[in-house]
Amino acid sequence: MPSRFLTLADVSETLNISAAQAYALVRCGDLPAIKVGGRGQWRIEAAELENYISRMYAQTREFVATHPFGIEPGVSADQAPSPDALHG
């Protein structure tokens, strides 16, 4: 049975980020977590990590939709360079 809780190291490995970045996500409240044990070690529910990932996908979709790649503000899509021109 998979573990319900993850360590910061587990989160950093899953997201391919540093332990410091995982800690920052917890401390700023972006990734809900609890402190457990006498040393107050952080634990993140696997479901909360999945919720965070889903939120980040939604935010990224919104960003991409409102910031088309290669299109400058005030330029219509038909005036934008083709993908081949961008990789040329």
Jmol script that loads the backbone (N, CA, C; Angstrom):
load data "model"
ATOM      1  N   MET A   1       0.847  -1.186   0.000  1.00  0.00           N
ATOM      2  CA  MET A   1       0.000   0.000   0.000  1.00  0.00           C
ATOM      3  C   MET A   1       0.888   1.242   0.000  1.00  0.00           C
ATOM      4  N   PRO A   2       0.626   2.191  -0.898  1.00  0.00           N
ATOM      5  CA  PRO A   2       1.440   3.413  -0.933  1.00  0.00           C
ATOM      6  C   PRO A   2       1.260   4.218   0.348  1.00  0.00           C
ATOM      7  N   SER A   3       2.310   4.900   0.724  1.00  0.00           N
ATOM      8  CA  SER A   3       2.275   5.724   1.927  1.00  0.00           C
ATOM      9  C   SER A   3       1.373   6.938   1.718  1.00  0.00           C
ATOM     10  N   ARG A   4       0.625   7.306   2.742  1.00  0.00           N
ATOM     11  CA  ARG A   4      -0.264   8.466   2.661  1.00  0.00           C
ATOM     12  C   ARG A   4       0.537   9.762   2.665  1.00  0.00           C
ATOM     13  N   PHE A   5       1.656   9.776   3.406  1.00  0.00           N
ATOM     14  CA  PHE A   5       2.433  10.998   3.564  1.00  0.00           C
ATOM     15  C   PHE A   5       3.789  10.894   2.879  1.00  0.00           C
ATOM     16  N   LEU A   6       4.241  12.033   2.392  1.00  0.00           N
ATOM     17  CA  LEU A   6       5.533  12.148   1.724  1.00  0.00           C
ATOM     18  C   LEU A   6       6.435  13.084   2.514  1.00  0.00           C
ATOM     19  N   THR A   7       7.729  12.887   2.412  1.00  0.00           N
ATOM     20  CA  THR A   7       8.695  13.806   3.003  1.00  0.00           C
ATOM     21  C   THR A   7       8.990  14.926   2.003  1.00  0.00           C
ATOM     22  N   LEU A   8       9.685  15.946   2.468  1.00  0.00           N
ATOM     23  CA  LEU A   8      10.116  16.999   1.545  1.00  0.00           C
ATOM     24  C   LEU A   8      11.030  16.428   0.470  1.00  0.00           C
ATOM     25  N   ALA A   9      11.857  15.451   0.843  1.00  0.00           N
ATOM     26  CA  ALA A   9      12.738  14.810  -0.139  1.00  0.00           C
ATOM     27  C   ALA A   9      11.924  14.093  -1.211  1.00  0.00           C
ATOM     28  N   ASP A  10      10.836  13.427  -0.793  1.00  0.00           N
ATOM     29  CA  ASP A  10       9.953  12.762  -1.757  1.00  0.00           C
ATOM     30  C   ASP A  10       9.344  13.776  -2.725  1.00  0.00           C
ATOM     31  N   VAL A  11       8.883  14.888  -2.176  1.00  0.00           N
ATOM     32  CA  VAL A  11       8.268  15.938  -3.004  1.00  0.00           C
ATOM     33  C   VAL A  11       9.288  16.516  -3.972  1.00  0.00           C
ATOM     34  N   SER A  12      10.492  16.799  -3.476  1.00  0.00           N
ATOM     35  CA  SER A  12      11.502  17.388  -4.359  1.00  0.00           C
ATOM     36  C   SER A  12      11.879  16.411  -5.471  1.00  0.00           C
ATOM     37  N   GLU A  13      11.919  15.124  -5.157  1.00  0.00           N
ATOM     38  CA  GLU A  13      12.224  14.128  -6.189  1.00  0.00           C
ATOM     39  C   GLU A  13      11.091  14.036  -7.208  1.00  0.00           C
ATOM     40  N   THR A  14       9.858  14.021  -6.733  1.00  0.00           N
ATOM     41  CA  THR A  14       8.703  13.918  -7.629  1.00  0.00           C
ATOM     42  C   THR A  14       8.629  15.106  -8.581  1.00  0.00           C
ATOM     43  N   LEU A  15       8.851  16.309  -8.041  1.00  0.00           N
ATOM     44  CA  LEU A  15       8.755  17.527  -8.857  1.00  0.00           C
ATOM     45  C   LEU A  15      10.065  17.894  -9.547  1.00  0.00           C
ATOM     46  N   ASN A  16      11.127  17.134  -9.241  1.00  0.00           N
ATOM     47  CA  ASN A  16      12.452  17.407  -9.795  1.00  0.00           C
ATOM     48  C   ASN A  16      12.905  18.834  -9.463  1.00  0.00           C
ATOM     49  N   ILE A  17      12.769  19.180  -8.176  1.00  0.00           N
ATOM     50  CA  ILE A  17      13.208  20.476  -7.660  1.00  0.00           C
ATOM     51  C   ILE A  17      14.112  20.221  -6.466  1.00  0.00           C
ATOM     52  N   SER A  18      14.745  21.259  -5.964  1.00  0.00           N
ATOM     53  CA  SER A  18      15.609  21.102  -4.801  1.00  0.00           C
ATOM     54  C   SER A  18      14.772  20.972  -3.528  1.00  0.00           C
ATOM     55  N   ALA A  19      15.406  20.449  -2.489  1.00  0.00           N
ATOM     56  CA  ALA A  19      14.739  20.351  -1.193  1.00  0.00           C
ATOM     57  C   ALA A  19      14.357  21.741  -0.688  1.00  0.00           C
ATOM     58  N   ALA A  20      15.208  22.723  -0.952  1.00  0.00           N
ATOM     59  CA  ALA A  20      14.915  24.098  -0.530  1.00  0.00           C
ATOM     60  C   ALA A  20      13.674  24.635  -1.242  1.00  0.00           C
ATOM     61  N   GLN A  21      13.512  24.300  -2.505  1.00  0.00           N
ATOM     62  CA  GLN A  21      12.322  24.742  -3.237  1.00  0.00           C
ATOM     63  C   GLN A  21      11.067  24.053  -2.699  1.00  0.00           C
ATOM     64  N   ALA A  22      11.167  22.774  -2.370  1.00  0.00           N
ATOM     65  CA  ALA A  22      10.029  22.061  -1.792  1.00  0.00           C
ATOM     66  C   ALA A  22       9.653  22.683  -0.451  1.00  0.00           C
ATOM     67  N   TYR A  23      10.646  22.987   0.363  1.00  0.00           N
ATOM     68  CA  TYR A  23      10.413  23.629   1.662  1.00  0.00           C
ATOM     69  C   TYR A  23       9.730  24.986   1.462  1.00  0.00           C
ATOM     70  N   ALA A  24      10.180  25.745   0.475  1.00  0.00           N
ATOM     71  CA  ALA A  24       9.588  27.057   0.202  1.00  0.00           C
ATOM     72  C   ALA A  24       8.116  26.927  -0.206  1.00  0.00           C
ATOM     73  N   LEU A  25       7.779  25.905  -0.984  1.00  0.00           N
ATOM     74  CA  LEU A  25       6.381  25.690  -1.375  1.00  0.00           C
ATOM     75  C   LEU A  25       5.510  25.437  -0.155  1.00  0.00           C
ATOM     76  N   VAL A  26       6.051  24.688   0.803  1.00  0.00           N
ATOM     77  CA  VAL A  26       5.319  24.400   2.034  1.00  0.00           C
ATOM     78  C   VAL A  26       5.205  25.647   2.894  1.00  0.00           C
ATOM     79  N   ARG A  27       6.315  26.329   3.101  1.00  0.00           N
ATOM     80  CA  ARG A  27       6.327  27.488   4.006  1.00  0.00           C
ATOM     81  C   ARG A  27       5.474  28.647   3.500  1.00  0.00           C
ATOM     82  N   CYS A  28       5.376  28.826   2.189  1.00  0.00           N
ATOM     83  CA  CYS A  28       4.558  29.929   1.668  1.00  0.00           C
ATOM     84  C   CYS A  28       3.088  29.540   1.568  1.00  0.00           C
ATOM     85  N   GLY A  29       2.768  28.258   1.824  1.00  0.00           N
ATOM     86  CA  GLY A  29       1.373  27.826   1.818  1.00  0.00           C
ATOM     87  C   GLY A  29       0.874  27.298   0.491  1.00  0.00           C
ATOM     88  N   ASP A  30       1.718  27.294  -0.533  1.00  0.00           N
ATOM     89  CA  ASP A  30       1.285  26.766  -1.824  1.00  0.00           C
ATOM     90  C   ASP A  30       1.030  25.270  -1.773  1.00  0.00           C
ATOM     91  N   LEU A  31       1.788  24.567  -0.923  1.00  0.00           N
ATOM     92  CA  LEU A  31       1.651  23.122  -0.779  1.00  0.00           C
ATOM     93  C   LEU A  31       1.331  22.810   0.675  1.00  0.00           C
ATOM     94  N   PRO A  32       0.074  22.498   0.984  1.00  0.00           N
ATOM     95  CA  PRO A  32      -0.312  22.225   2.371  1.00  0.00           C
ATOM     96  C   PRO A  32       0.480  21.049   2.948  1.00  0.00           C
ATOM     97  N   ALA A  33       0.910  21.203   4.208  1.00  0.00           N
ATOM     98  CA  ALA A  33       1.693  20.173   4.877  1.00  0.00           C
ATOM     99  C   ALA A  33       1.456  20.263   6.378  1.00  0.00           C
ATOM    100  N   ILE A  34       1.922  19.238   7.085  1.00  0.00           N
ATOM    101  CA  ILE A  34       1.855  19.231   8.542  1.00  0.00           C
ATOM    102  C   ILE A  34       3.249  18.985   9.094  1.00  0.00           C
ATOM    103  N   LYS A  35       3.455  19.411  10.345  1.00  0.00           N
ATOM    104  CA  LYS A  35       4.702  19.105  11.044  1.00  0.00           C
ATOM    105  C   LYS A  35       4.387  17.991  12.031  1.00  0.00           C
ATOM    106  N   VAL A  36       5.238  16.970  12.063  1.00  0.00           N
ATOM    107  CA  VAL A  36       5.014  15.820  12.941  1.00  0.00           C
ATOM    108  C   VAL A  36       6.285  15.494  13.721  1.00  0.00           C
ATOM    109  N   GLY A  37       6.089  14.813  14.832  1.00  0.00           N
ATOM    110  CA  GLY A  37       7.219  14.325  15.607  1.00  0.00           C
ATOM    111  C   GLY A  37       7.875  15.390  16.447  1.00  0.00           C
ATOM    112  N   GLY A  38       8.772  14.936  17.313  1.00  0.00           N
ATOM    113  CA  GLY A  38       9.468  15.836  18.217  1.00  0.00           C
ATOM    114  C   GLY A  38      10.357  16.846  17.519  1.00  0.00           C
ATOM    115  N   ARG A  39      10.859  16.473  16.359  1.00  0.00           N
ATOM    116  CA  ARG A  39      11.718  17.392  15.603  1.00  0.00           C
ATOM    117  C   ARG A  39      10.944  18.230  14.599  1.00  0.00           C
ATOM    118  N   GLY A  40       9.635  18.046  14.544  1.00  0.00           N
ATOM    119  CA  GLY A  40       8.791  18.858  13.670  1.00  0.00           C
ATOM    120  C   GLY A  40       9.103  18.687  12.198  1.00  0.00           C
ATOM    121  N   GLN A  41       9.209  17.451  11.760  1.00  0.00           N
ATOM    122  CA  GLN A  41       9.499  17.214  10.352  1.00  0.00           C
ATOM    123  C   GLN A  41       8.237  17.388   9.516  1.00  0.00           C
ATOM    124  N   TRP A  42       8.404  17.950   8.339  1.00  0.00           N
ATOM    125  CA  TRP A  42       7.278  18.217   7.459  1.00  0.00           C
ATOM    126  C   TRP A  42       6.838  16.946   6.750  1.00  0.00           C
ATOM    127  N   ARG A  43       5.506  16.798   6.615  1.00  0.00           N
ATOM    128  CA  ARG A  43       4.920  15.704   5.846  1.00  0.00           C
ATOM    129  C   ARG A  43       3.816  16.280   4.970  1.00  0.00           C
ATOM    130  N   ILE A  44       3.779  15.787   3.746  1.00  0.00           N
ATOM    131  CA  ILE A  44       2.816  16.255   2.752  1.00  0.00           C
ATOM    132  C   ILE A  44       1.977  15.061   2.318  1.00  0.00           C
ATOM    133  N   GLU A  45       0.665  15.201   2.379  1.00  0.00           N
ATOM    134  CA  GLU A  45      -0.198  14.121   1.908  1.00  0.00           C
ATOM    135  C   GLU A  45      -0.033  13.978   0.399  1.00  0.00           C
ATOM    136  N   ALA A  46       0.033  12.737  -0.053  1.00  0.00           N
ATOM    137  CA  ALA A  46       0.173  12.475  -1.484  1.00  0.00           C
ATOM    138  C   ALA A  46      -0.957  13.157  -2.263  1.00  0.00           C
ATOM    139  N   ALA A  47      -2.166  13.151  -1.700  1.00  0.00           N
ATOM    140  CA  ALA A  47      -3.310  13.793  -2.368  1.00  0.00           C
ATOM    141  C   ALA A  47      -3.100  15.301  -2.503  1.00  0.00           C
ATOM    142  N   GLU A  48      -2.469  15.925  -1.497  1.00  0.00           N
ATOM    143  CA  GLU A  48      -2.194  17.370  -1.577  1.00  0.00           C
ATOM    144  C   GLU A  48      -1.168  17.672  -2.661  1.00  0.00           C
ATOM    145  N   LEU A  49      -0.182  16.790  -2.809  1.00  0.00           N
ATOM    146  CA  LEU A  49       0.792  16.981  -3.882  1.00  0.00           C
ATOM    147  C   LEU A  49       0.103  16.863  -5.236  1.00  0.00           C
ATOM    148  N   GLU A  50      -0.785  15.896  -5.390  1.00  0.00           N
ATOM    149  CA  GLU A  50      -1.528  15.746  -6.648  1.00  0.00           C
ATOM    150  C   GLU A  50      -2.401  16.964  -6.914  1.00  0.00           C
ATOM    151  N   ASN A  51      -3.043  17.504  -5.863  1.00  0.00           N
ATOM    152  CA  ASN A  51      -3.844  18.731  -6.020  1.00  0.00           C
ATOM    153  C   ASN A  51      -2.966  19.892  -6.465  1.00  0.00           C
ATOM    154  N   TYR A  52      -1.792  20.012  -5.865  1.00  0.00           N
ATOM    155  CA  TYR A  52      -0.852  21.078  -6.244  1.00  0.00           C
ATOM    156  C   TYR A  52      -0.472  20.940  -7.718  1.00  0.00           C
ATOM    157  N   ILE A  53      -0.135  19.735  -8.137  1.00  0.00           N
ATOM    158  CA  ILE A  53       0.245  19.510  -9.538  1.00  0.00           C
ATOM    159  C   ILE A  53      -0.909  19.877 -10.462  1.00  0.00           C
ATOM    160  N   SER A  54      -2.128  19.500 -10.114  1.00  0.00           N
ATOM    161  CA  SER A  54      -3.302  19.855 -10.934  1.00  0.00           C
ATOM    162  C   SER A  54      -3.472  21.364 -11.024  1.00  0.00           C
ATOM    163  N   ARG A  55      -3.290  22.061  -9.880  1.00  0.00           N
ATOM    164  CA  ARG A  55      -3.393  23.531  -9.891  1.00  0.00           C
ATOM    165  C   ARG A  55      -2.327  24.148 -10.785  1.00  0.00           C
ATOM    166  N   MET A  56      -1.127  23.610 -10.752  1.00  0.00           N
ATOM    167  CA  MET A  56      -0.053  24.156 -11.578  1.00  0.00           C
ATOM    168  C   MET A  56      -0.328  23.923 -13.066  1.00  0.00           C
ATOM    169  N   TYR A  57      -0.902  22.754 -13.411  1.00  0.00           N
ATOM    170  CA  TYR A  57      -1.294  22.526 -14.798  1.00  0.00           C
ATOM    171  C   TYR A  57      -2.344  23.542 -15.230  1.00  0.00           C
ATOM    172  N   ALA A  58      -3.330  23.799 -14.381  1.00  0.00           N
ATOM    173  CA  ALA A  58      -4.381  24.773 -14.710  1.00  0.00           C
ATOM    174  C   ALA A  58      -3.794  26.166 -14.873  1.00  0.00           C
ATOM    175  N   GLN A  59      -2.908  26.569 -13.966  1.00  0.00           N
ATOM    176  CA  GLN A  59      -2.276  27.884 -14.074  1.00  0.00           C
ATOM    177  C   GLN A  59      -1.430  27.982 -15.331  1.00  0.00           C
ATOM    178  N   THR A  60      -0.743  26.910 -15.680  1.00  0.00           N
ATOM    179  CA  THR A  60       0.092  26.927 -16.875  1.00  0.00           C
ATOM    180  C   THR A  60      -0.765  27.024 -18.128  1.00  0.00           C
ATOM    181  N   ARG A  61      -1.880  26.276 -18.168  1.00  0.00           N
ATOM    182  CA  ARG A  61      -2.787  26.382 -19.320  1.00  0.00           C
ATOM    183  C   ARG A  61      -3.298  27.810 -19.478  1.00  0.00           C
ATOM    184  N   GLU A  62      -3.672  28.434 -18.359  1.00  0.00           N
ATOM    185  CA  GLU A  62      -4.159  29.816 -18.417  1.00  0.00           C
ATOM    186  C   GLU A  62      -3.068  30.760 -18.910  1.00  0.00           C
ATOM    187  N   PHE A  63      -1.843  30.571 -18.404  1.00  0.00           N
ATOM    188  CA  PHE A  63      -0.729  31.415 -18.826  1.00  0.00           C
ATOM    189  C   PHE A  63      -0.471  31.266 -20.328  1.00  0.00           C
ATOM    190  N   VAL A  64      -0.438  30.031 -20.803  1.00  0.00           N
ATOM    191  CA  VAL A  64      -0.173  29.783 -22.222  1.00  0.00           C
ATOM    192  C   VAL A  64      -1.278  30.392 -23.087  1.00  0.00           C
ATOM    193  N   ALA A  65      -2.526  30.272 -22.632  1.00  0.00           N
ATOM    194  CA  ALA A  65      -3.646  30.823 -23.400  1.00  0.00           C
ATOM    195  C   ALA A  65      -3.596  32.336 -23.480  1.00  0.00           C
ATOM    196  N   THR A  66      -3.084  32.981 -22.435  1.00  0.00           N
ATOM    197  CA  THR A  66      -3.061  34.445 -22.422  1.00  0.00           C
ATOM    198  C   THR A  66      -1.716  35.028 -22.849  1.00  0.00           C
ATOM    199  N   HIS A  67      -0.722  34.182 -23.065  1.00  0.00           N
ATOM    200  CA  HIS A  67       0.612  34.625 -23.495  1.00  0.00           C
ATOM    201  C   HIS A  67       1.107  33.731 -24.626  1.00  0.00           C
ATOM    202  N   PRO A  68       0.511  33.853 -25.821  1.00  0.00           N
ATOM    203  CA  PRO A  68       0.925  32.981 -26.927  1.00  0.00           C
ATOM    204  C   PRO A  68       2.417  33.147 -27.231  1.00  0.00           C
ATOM    205  N   PHE A  69       3.081  32.036 -27.452  1.00  0.00           N
ATOM    206  CA  PHE A  69       4.517  32.032 -27.735  1.00  0.00           C
ATOM    207  C   PHE A  69       4.796  32.715 -29.060  1.00  0.00           C
ATOM    208  N   GLY A  70       5.735  33.641 -29.044  1.00  0.00           N
ATOM    209  CA  GLY A  70       6.170  34.289 -30.276  1.00  0.00           C
ATOM    210  C   GLY A  70       5.272  35.399 -30.765  1.00  0.00           C
ATOM    211  N   ILE A  71       4.227  35.717 -30.021  1.00  0.00           N
ATOM    212  CA  ILE A  71       3.321  36.786 -30.446  1.00  0.00           C
ATOM    213  C   ILE A  71       3.494  37.956 -29.496  1.00  0.00           C
ATOM    214  N   GLU A  72       3.895  39.064 -30.048  1.00  0.00           N
ATOM    215  CA  GLU A  72       4.093  40.274 -29.252  1.00  0.00           C
ATOM    216  C   GLU A  72       2.747  40.937 -29.000  1.00  0.00           C
ATOM    217  N   PRO A  73       2.636  41.651 -27.875  1.00  0.00           N
ATOM    218  CA  PRO A  73       1.383  42.385 -27.619  1.00  0.00           C
ATOM    219  C   PRO A  73       1.068  43.320 -28.782  1.00  0.00           C
ATOM    220  N   GLY A  74      -0.178  43.331 -29.197  1.00  0.00           N
ATOM    221  CA  GLY A  74      -0.612  44.196 -30.291  1.00  0.00           C
ATOM    222  C   GLY A  74      -0.428  43.579 -31.668  1.00  0.00           C
ATOM    223  N   VAL A  75       0.131  42.368 -31.743  1.00  0.00           N
ATOM    224  CA  VAL A  75       0.328  41.690 -33.022  1.00  0.00           C
ATOM    225  C   VAL A  75      -0.686  40.565 -33.107  1.00  0.00           C
ATOM    226  N   SER A  76      -1.431  40.501 -34.213  1.00  0.00           N
ATOM    227  CA  SER A  76      -2.428  39.444 -34.355  1.00  0.00           C
ATOM    228  C   SER A  76      -1.739  38.121 -34.688  1.00  0.00           C
ATOM    229  N   ALA A  77      -2.448  37.031 -34.453  1.00  0.00           N
ATOM    230  CA  ALA A  77      -1.877  35.697 -34.665  1.00  0.00           C
ATOM    231  C   ALA A  77      -1.458  35.488 -36.112  1.00  0.00           C
ATOM    232  N   ASP A  78      -2.192  36.077 -37.080  1.00  0.00           N
ATOM    233  CA  ASP A  78      -1.828  35.880 -38.488  1.00  0.00           C
ATOM    234  C   ASP A  78      -0.575  36.659 -38.867  1.00  0.00           C
ATOM    235  N   GLN A  79      -0.153  37.599 -38.022  1.00  0.00           N
ATOM    236  CA  GLN A  79       1.076  38.348 -38.274  1.00  0.00           C
ATOM    237  C   GLN A  79       2.270  37.754 -37.534  1.00  0.00           C
ATOM    238  N   ALA A  80       2.022  36.776 -36.687  1.00  0.00           N
ATOM    239  CA  ALA A  80       3.090  36.173 -35.883  1.00  0.00           C
ATOM    240  C   ALA A  80       3.978  35.318 -36.757  1.00  0.00           C
ATOM    241  N   PRO A  81       5.250  35.169 -36.369  1.00  0.00           N
ATOM    242  CA  PRO A  81       6.161  34.332 -37.150  1.00  0.00           C
ATOM    243  C   PRO A  81       5.736  32.863 -37.076  1.00  0.00           C
ATOM    244  N   SER A  82       6.044  32.118 -38.122  1.00  0.00           N
ATOM    245  CA  SER A  82       5.720  30.692 -38.118  1.00  0.00           C
ATOM    246  C   SER A  82       6.659  29.954 -37.179  1.00  0.00           C
ATOM    247  N   PRO A  83       6.265  28.768 -36.718  1.00  0.00           N
ATOM    248  CA  PRO A  83       7.169  27.997 -35.843  1.00  0.00           C
ATOM    249  C   PRO A  83       8.510  27.727 -36.498  1.00  0.00           C
ATOM    250  N   ASP A  84       8.530  27.510 -37.820  1.00  0.00           N
ATOM    251  CA  ASP A  84       9.796  27.268 -38.525  1.00  0.00           C
ATOM    252  C   ASP A  84      10.702  28.498 -38.445  1.00  0.00           C
ATOM    253  N   ALA A  85      10.113  29.674 -38.542  1.00  0.00           N
ATOM    254  CA  ALA A  85      10.892  30.903 -38.466  1.00  0.00           C
ATOM    255  C   ALA A  85      11.499  31.087 -37.080  1.00  0.00           C
ATOM    256  N   LEU A  86      10.791  30.630 -36.054  1.00  0.00           N
ATOM    257  CA  LEU A  86      11.288  30.763 -34.691  1.00  0.00           C
ATOM    258  C   LEU A  86      12.461  29.826 -34.422  1.00  0.00           C
ATOM    259  N   HIS A  87      12.513  28.691 -35.103  1.00  0.00           N
ATOM    260  CA  HIS A  87      13.581  27.710 -34.899  1.00  0.00           C
ATOM    261  C   HIS A  87      14.675  27.840 -35.935  1.00  0.00           C
ATOM    262  N   GLY A  88      14.521  28.769 -36.878  1.00  0.00           N
ATOM    263  CA  GLY A  88      15.429  28.915 -37.998  1.00  0.00           C
ATOM    264  C   GLY A  88      16.788  29.207 -37.639  1.00  0.00           C
TER     265      GLY A  88
END
end "model"
wireframe off; spacefill off
backbone 0.3
color backbone group
